[in-house]
Amino acid sequence: MFYAYSLGILLLVSGSFGLYDSSSDVVELTPSNFDKLVTKSDEVWIVEFFAPWCGHCKNLVPEYKKAARALKGIVKVGAVDADEHKSLAQKYGVSGFPTIKVFTGSKHTPYQGQRTAEAFVDAALKAAKEKAYDSLGKKSSSSSDKSDVITLTDSNFKELVLDSDDLWLVEFYAPWCGHCKNLEPQWAKAATELKGKVKLGALDATVHQVMASRYQVQGYPTIKLFPSGKKSADSAEDYNGGRTASDIVSWALDKLAENVPPPEILQLVGEETLKGCSEKPLCVVSVLPHILDCNAACRNEYISILTRLGDKYKNKMWGWVWAEAGAQLNLEDSLELGGFGYPAMAVVNAKKLKFSTLRGSFSESGINEFLRDLSFGRGQTAPVKGAVMPKISSTEPWDGKDGELPPEEDIDLSDVDLEKDEL
């Protein structure tokens, strides 16, 4: 049950207020009353900027009026004629119509939901709940319920997609499209499962028509792949997979495997090396024998094994590092390595601060079996000692050569006066 917060959904619409007659529950907002009613009040508002000549704005009117009627006494619904009040529209970065924003006092966020009365009501009640919990000094569970789908527009598409090295799947949708609505939960679930590997975006093709036209979008939803690495405007490929989350994830990972180069097997020579590995979903840590116990050919054979396995599991986007036995004692202690001799291996989830240790042989088949079990969620884990990632000592990188014993020191006894009975 909501406390009696008077919440307002503010609709800033460019054009005359003629789209909403005086009998509707949509509040007319203008530069003269906007701050008083919205930004300087305790109310929550959803705001749409419309233009009277805008077809999408006209189509929105029945659903918006229905939402205002349903929310009467709970949340206010308003509208601003942005065609008449251009300065107000510019102040809030309005570049297309309709633009809808959710206001809580002076704070505002873009509304990204469907353009239905039910969706507007859901957004209003969510904002109300967050405001009420904020007054209690607590965080609403809904405030963390954010989708991993990235909202794309004509203005940010080049920077986020084309100028990035990431692999992207982009959905071009229309808010009124039934198939798009059915896809939405599957798309969001896939985005979460692919986080850190493939980025999923969504672009409203009815508003951001420059990008929709460039990629010849003629039906909804249309899904395009933008490969990893350097891209051009012509890099897009058509998506031809299924419409369930598992279908999308499987198709994306197959494409990722085609595009992703094998990972580097890096020597741990400082903090930055482990930090980079820790940012990956998992970090594969190997401790190889000292160079005096295993010469250059021996060490290179171990590194070759790791390189081949890194290539095999490259679509997992794991990090791979190695250290010489005794060079990173903090690491060995934190991950309980070295107790059974060298070489040794542990796989770390730095976010959860948990690791799993290789108990089998340090061979290609033994490591492969270990990693395969981990990739399926099998295997025992333990907490990282101290609940923090270990400190890494700065060391010189290996020069690729065999080790050399330190020269023996010659002792000169010529100046020593020894009595005969001491001999």
Buried (B, 14 or more C-beta within 10 A) or exposed (E): EEEEBEBBBBBBBBBBBEBBEEEBBBBBBBEEEBEEBBBEBEBBBBBBBBBBEBEBBBBBBEBBBBBBEBBEEBBBBBBBBBBBBBEBBEEBEBEBBBBBBBBBBEEBEEBBBBBBBEBBBBBBBBBBBBBBBEEEEEEBEBBEEEBBBBEBBBBBBEEBBBEBEBBBBBBBBBBBBEEBBEBBEBBBBBBEBBEEBBBBBBBBBBBBEEBBEEBEBEEBBBBBBBBBEEBEEEBBEEBEBEBEBEEBBBBBBEBBEEBBEBBEBBBBBEEEBBEBBBEBBBBBBBBBBEBEBBEBEBBEEBBEBBBEBBEBBBBBBBBBBBBBBEBBBBBBEBBBBBEEEBBBBBBBBBEEBEBBBBEEEBEBEBBBBBBEEBEEEEBEBEEBBEEEBBEBBEBEEBEEEEBEEEEEEEEEEEEEEEEEEEE
